[in-house]
Amino acid sequence: MTPLSDKEYINILAFIKMVVLNRHAKVEEEYCGLLGGGNASMNGATKSASMRHTAPAIARDSRFSTAILVCGVFLLGVLYGSHSSSNSSNNAVTTFPFNVAATLKSTTPRDVHVGSMCRCGSQKVPMPDVNKELISKYHQVPKNPLDMSIGGQDTRVIQPTSKATGSDPKRFLHHPVEGCQCFDGDGRIMPEPTSDQFMSKLSRDYFLRPNNQCQESEAESQFNWDQMPDFGVEDLPIFVGVLSFKSPLSLNNTLHNWLKHDLFHRIAAQDVMVQLNHRSQEDDEIMYDFQKKLNNRHPMTILGDEEENLHPGLAISNFCRRAEQHPSSHPNGENLVLFLEKDWIIPDGSGKLFYLESIFRSAIALSQRGVPYVSLRSSQVDGSKSWRCPAEGIGWRCTTAHQHRWTNHPVLISCNWFLRYLEPFVLLNDPIMYCGSSSVHRKRNGYCDWEEALQDGRVAWTNSQWVMAHLGNTGGGPLFVHHEVDK
């Protein structure tokens, strides 16, 4: 038997798939009254009776189509066996050119919009001028993960489905940066030198060095070194999660402070979830008045009841799981939660307000570059145990969980990281999780002091090497400060 080529295999599979789909489409048209027009005007009772009579036929046709598919795939397997044997006799190794199961699924990819990498040698700080079209994507509320209306250059990269990347293929669309500057740094953002002999030379000149022979390849490419797509960083939805416990006055003051500075709109929060522990009538009155003032300008979800008392870990878990069910959720659950307790306000004189949007775009990038915990407060770690980790033109300091404790300060948390590694401790319903140094905590049966549990070793934190980023106070002072009104 003459072995078939890879192209012929693909054509055969496409034909089988076409037969099956056309057969199903014809059956669906026949039984829904779309052929001939005679059944289109049937009343409900007549349609029900018709469907009862045609149901066995549909089932038979489904079995018939399945039989065609199974036989077709079996035939391909036989042909492929002869193809492999023929190649093996010539000492050639051939892999099947496609995945049958994946090919039979929907092949409509979702668009992933990415920018360009802005990179500099170790003695310089990269400062990208982000594409305005991409910025508009970041500011969408609500987000539609399957929206294909925003442009971008097709990279011709379509990533197949996998358990690691999600159930939809990804088509990457590139939005080149307007420019990328490399500068020496200032008091707010400084370069982090490296001793690596290659990373220290990073530049376009190094890429085009004479012995690299890349100049001709670049001339033939749709990309150039200055505009390589940053495939690892896409827009991610942010959800705000607010936790309050018997503090209606502080909550009221803080909500109006955030509204005054337009926090929710400027960070494109997809929803603001407010967890009211031991919810009271005063809480409800405050939330009612605030929502009237908000006037539907932003989505808000009120949670909790008079008995419920969620500790921060359980609240974050709840926020993340609700985000997954939200229409604006990332298809793979790669959501971010800005966790805020009820008494963290934005000071009026904060210089960081001038570039608030840039701070959160930078934090989104960090969350996809190995930093699942992005604190919006300064680090409490000795400088020798942290390092500068600028992202998208914003200065941060990074350290590890081994060097810095968890705090309940304002923090942007990667939900897929939290649910994977920390939620099991949240769900540990055992008396050992209910103890604490505070007598108040000991009196709350079934309440876990989450912050203390992370500090004393009950939760896997201190020996972990999670990377944490901190915003710091340089460049305009702190973004959030603690201000308690209820005493």
N, C-alpha and C positions, 0 to 999 in steps of 0.2 A: 504494500500500500504506500502511495506517495504521501509523505508527511505534510500536514497543513502548516501554513505559516501562521505567525501570531496574528496578523491582520485578518486571516481567514477565520480563526477562532472567534475573534471579536465580532465579525460579521454574522457568524452563525448564532452566537448568543443574542445579538441584537434582533435577528429575525425571530428567534423563539420568543423573546420578550414582546415583540410587536404582535405576534399571533395571540399570545395570552391576553395582552392588554386590549387588543381590538375585540377579542371574543367577549371579554368582560364588559367593554363599553357598549357592544351591540345588545347584550342581554339587559344591561341597565336601561338602555333606551327603549327596548321593547316593552319592558315591564313597568316603566314609568310613564308610558303614553307619549313618548317623544317621537316615535315613528308613526307616520300615518295620521297623527293628529286626532284620531277618533277617541282616545282615552283621556285627552287633556282636559275635557270638561266633566269628567266623572265626579259625582258627589263623593263625600267621605265614605258612606256605607258601601257604594259600588266599588271604590278603590280598595277598601279593606277586604271585600269578598274576592276581588281579583287577585290581591296579593296572597290570600290564603291558598288560592288555586295555583298560583305561579311559584310559591315558595319552594316546592319540591323540585321544580324545573331549575330554579336558581341554584339550589344545592347540587343538582346533577351537573349543571354547567360548571360550577366551581370545581367539582371533583374532576370533570373532564379537562379543565384548564390546568389543574394541578398535575394531572397525569401527563399532559403534554410537556409541562415544564420539567418534571422529574425525568421523563424519558429523554428529553433534550439534553439535560445536564449529564445524564448517564452516557449518552452518545458522545458528548464532548470529552467525558472522562476516558472513554475507550480510545478515541482519536488522539487525545493528549498522551495516553500511554504509549501508543505507537510512535508519536512524535518524540517523546522523551527517550524511548529505546533507540530510535534512529540517531538522535543526537549523542546519546551516551556511547554509541559505537564509534563516534568520531571524537571521543574524549571531550565533548562540549557539555557544559552545564546550562540547562535552560530552566528558567522559572516561569510559572504560569503568569501571563501578562496582566491578569486582573483578578480581583476577588469576586467570585460569583455572587455571594450573599450581598456584598456591598453594592454591586452593580445593579442588583434587582431592586434596591431601595430607591427612594427619591434622591435624585442627584442635584436638586436645586441647592446651591450653596448659599450660606449667609455671607454678606459682605463684611469684611473686617477692615476698618480704615486705620491706616498707620502713617506716621510721619517719617522723617529721615533721621538717621543717626547723626548727631552732632558730637564729634569727638576730637580731642586735642592731645598733644603729648603731655607727659606728666607734669611739666612745668607751667601748663596753661589751664585755664578753666573754660569749658565749652559753654557758650551762650547762644541757644538757638532762637531764631526769629520764626515762631511757629506759623504755619500756613493758616490763613484766616478761615478758609473753608473747613479745616479740621477743628479749629476752635469752635465754630458754630455747631459742630457735631457734639463736642463736649458739653455745650450749654443746653442741649435739648431736654425739655421736660414736657410731657413724659418721653422717655426713650422708647424707640421701637427697634429691637435687635435685628429685625428682618427688613428694616427700611433700606431701600436701595436708591433713594432719591438724591443723596449727596454724591457728588462726583468723585474724582480721583483717577489716577492712572492705573490701568490694569497691569499688575506685575506678572500676570500669566502664571501665578502660583495658586493652585487649588489644593488645599490640604485635605486628604480623605478623612472620613470619620474614624474615630478610635475611642476606646474607653478613656483614654487620657485627655483627648481634646474635645469630646462631645459627640452628639448624635447627628450634627449637621456638618457637611463639608464646609470649609472656609475658603472664600475667595478674597485675596488680599488686594486692597486698593491703596495706592501710594499717594500721599499728599506731600510733595517736596517742601522742605523748609524754605522760607524766603531768604534765609542766610544763616550762616553759622560763624560766630566770632570766637576767637580764642584770645583770652586776655589774661593778664598777670594776676588778677584778683584784687580785692579790696578788703575792707574790714568786715564785710558781711559774708563774702564767699571767697574762699581761697583754694588754690590747687592742692592736691594730695600727691606729692612726688612718689614715684615707684623706683625700686632698684632693679626691676626687670630690664634687661638690656634691650629687649625688643619693644616693650610697651613704652619705654621712655622716648623712643624714636617716632612714635606714631604721628604720621603726617602724610599729606598727599605726596610730598617729595620722596618720602621713604617708600611709599607704594609704587612709585614710578622709577625707582632706582634702576640703573642700567641693566643689572643682571637679573631683574625680575621679569622682564619681557611682558609686562602687562599693558603697555601703552596701546598696542594694536588691538588687544582684546577689548579694552575700554572703548575704543573708537567704534567697534562693531556692536556694542551693547546699548540697550535703551537706558542704562544707568551709567552714572560715573561715580568715582570714589566719594565725591562731596555729597551725593544724594542717594546713598544706599538706604533702602527701606529698613526701618526699625521694626521687624516683624514681631518682636516680643512684647511690644507695648501698644495696646489699643485702649479706646475709651471704655471705662467701667462705670456702672451706675453707683451713685452714692446715696445711701439712706441715712437719715439722722435718727438716732435712738436716744431718747431723753429718759432719765430715771429720776423719780422724785419720791421722797418718803416724808409724809406729814410736814411739808414745807410749802404751803400754798403761797405765802408772801414772796419767798425767794423765787419760786417757779414763775409767779406773775412778773416779777421784776426782770428775770432773765429772759423770758419769752419776748417781752417788749424790747429789751436791749438787742436781741438778735434781729427782731423785725426792724428796728431802727437802722441797723447796719446792713439790712437786706441779706443776711447770711444765707438763708435757704435758697434764694434766687441765684445769688452769685456763685454758689458751689453746685448749682443744678441738682439739688436734693430731689430725689424721685418721690419721697414720702417722708414725713416727720412723724415718727411713732413715739408717743408719750406714755410711759408706763407709770401709773399712779399707784404706788404701794399704799395699802390701807386707805383706799380712795374715800374721800369725804365729800360732803355737800359743798364745802367751800372750794375744794378742788374743781368740782363740776361747774360751779358758778364762774370761777376764774377761766376755765377752759372755754366755757360758753361765750363769755365776753371777748376773749381773745380771738376765737374763731369768727365772731361777728366783725371784729376789727380787721382780721385777715381777709374777710370778704371773698373767700374761695380763690384767693390769689395763689394759694399753694396747698397741695394735698396734705392732710393731717389725719392721723389715726390715734384715737384715745383708747388706752388699754388699762386693765387693772380693775379691781373691785375692793370692797371694804375689808375683805379677808386676805387677799393676795399680798404676798410680800416677797418679791423676787430679789435675790442678791445680784450684784453686777454681772457675774458670770452667767447666771440663768437669764437675766434680762438680755444680754448680748446674744445668747443662744436663741432666744425668742425673736429678737429683732432680725437675726440672720435668716431664720426659717421663714419668717413672714416676708422678708425680702425675696426669697426664692419663689413664693407664691404670687408676688406682685407682677402686674402686666409689664412693668419696666425691668424685670429681673434679667440679668445676664443669662443667656441660654444654658451655660454650664455652671451656673451658680457662683460665678466669680464676682460677687457683689462686695461692696465696701460699706461698712457701717461707721459713721462718725458717732462715737459714744460720748455723751455729755451728761454729767450729773446736773441737777437743777440749779446749781449756784455758780456756774462758770460763765462770766460775762465777757464781752469784748470791750476793753477800755476805749473811751472816746479818743484818746490821743495816740492810739496804736498806729505806728507808721506802716505796719503790715497790712492795714486795710487797703492801702493803695495798690497792693499787688496780691490781693486775696485769691483771685482766680488762678494766678500763676502758682501760688503755693499749693493749691489742691491739684492742679494738673501735674505738678512735680510729685506730689504724694501718690497720685495714681500711677505714675511711672515707677516710683520706688517700689510700690506694692507688687509690681510685675518683674522686679529685678532682685528678688530675694529678700525683701524687707516687708514682712507681713504685719508689723506693728509700727505705726508711724505716729509718734507723739507730737502734739502741737504745743508742747511745753519744753522748757530747757532740760538738759541732761543733769543728773545728779552724780555723775561719775567723774572720777579723776581724768583729766585730759589725756594722760598717758595710756589710758585703757579704752580710749575711743579714737575715732578717726573722722576726718572730713569726708563726706560723701555727697557732694553736690549732685543735683539732678534737675535737668531742664532749666538751668540758670538760677536755681534756688539753693542756698547753702543749708546743709544739714550736718549733724554729727551723728555717727553711727557707733554702736557698741553691741555687745551680745547679752543675751538673757543671763548668762553666767556673771556678768559684771554689773547688771542693772536690774533692780526689782521691778515687778509689775506695779503700776499705780493706777488709780481710778481717775487720773487726770484726763483731759480731752485727748482722744486718740482715734485715729482712723485705722480700723481693723479689717484685715482680709477675712471674709466669712468662710471661704473654703478651707483656709488654714485653721481658723478657730474651731469650726465644726469637726474637722478631722483630728485635731490633736488635743484640744482642751475641753470640748463638750462632754466626753466621757466622764471627766472629773465633775463636771456640773451635774451629771445625772447620777452620781454616786450617792445614793440615798442611805447613808450610814451615819451613826452618831459621831464617828470620828471627824466628820466634816462639819459638825455643828458647834464644836468647841471654839473658844477664842479668849483673848486676854481681857476683853471687855465684859464686865458683868451684864451689860445691856444685851450683848449677843448671847450670853449663856441663858438669859431668861427667855429668849425667843426660840422656842422649841422648833427644831427643823430649819433654822436659819444658819447659813454659812457665811462667815466673814471671808469673802472671796479674796480680797487683797491679802489678808493675813495667811490664808491657806496657801497662796502662791509664794509667800515669803518664808514659811517655816518648813517647806518640803513636802507637804501633803499633795501638792500638785506638781507635776513634772515641769519645773521652770528653772530652778537654780543651776542644774547641771546640763541644761539644754544650751544649744548654740544659736538660738533664733537671733537674727539680726534685728535690732531696733534702731529707728532713726528718731532724732529729736530736733525740733525746729530752732530752739534757742532764742535768746533775747536780742541778739545783734540785728541791726537793720530795721530798727523801729520799735524795739521793746517787745514785750510778750503779746501774743495774739489773744490769749485768754487769761483772765485773773479770777481768783476765787472771791466771791462776794456773797456772804450769807446774810439774809434779812431776818428770817425767823430765828429767834433765840430761845 
